[in-house]
Amino acid sequence: MAIHIQKIQQLDSIYESIKFQIVLEKFLKNLSLSDSDIEILSVLYVHGVTPEAITLLEQSGLYKNPQSIKNTLTKLGKQGYIIKDSNTKVKSLSDKLNIRVDKQSVLMTLKIGNR
């Protein structure tokens, strides 16, 4: 007998939408992303890989010190989530995760079932 679950949820902020998409990608692709990785990636998808985003992470109080943020950024770079242009040295997010960034609220419909 198949079990089907349908959930409809309105996500009111861009941050919530992006974080949900990352968690879903983690689950569906069996990715090894920690909660810290997900938090940092969510902020980077909203603000870009910018000094302002790093400052925001440092001021959030979620991390004990700036070095832990830098360590996570280095790890995410090695895993291919953050890429650096070899000519300009500008860092950006790769397309490894299939994340849609929309400035409006997002209505997510998720259907899960087994066979």
Helices and strands as residue ranges (DSSP letters): E 4-11, H 14-29, H 35-47, H 51-59, H 66-78, E 82-84, E 91-93, E 106-113
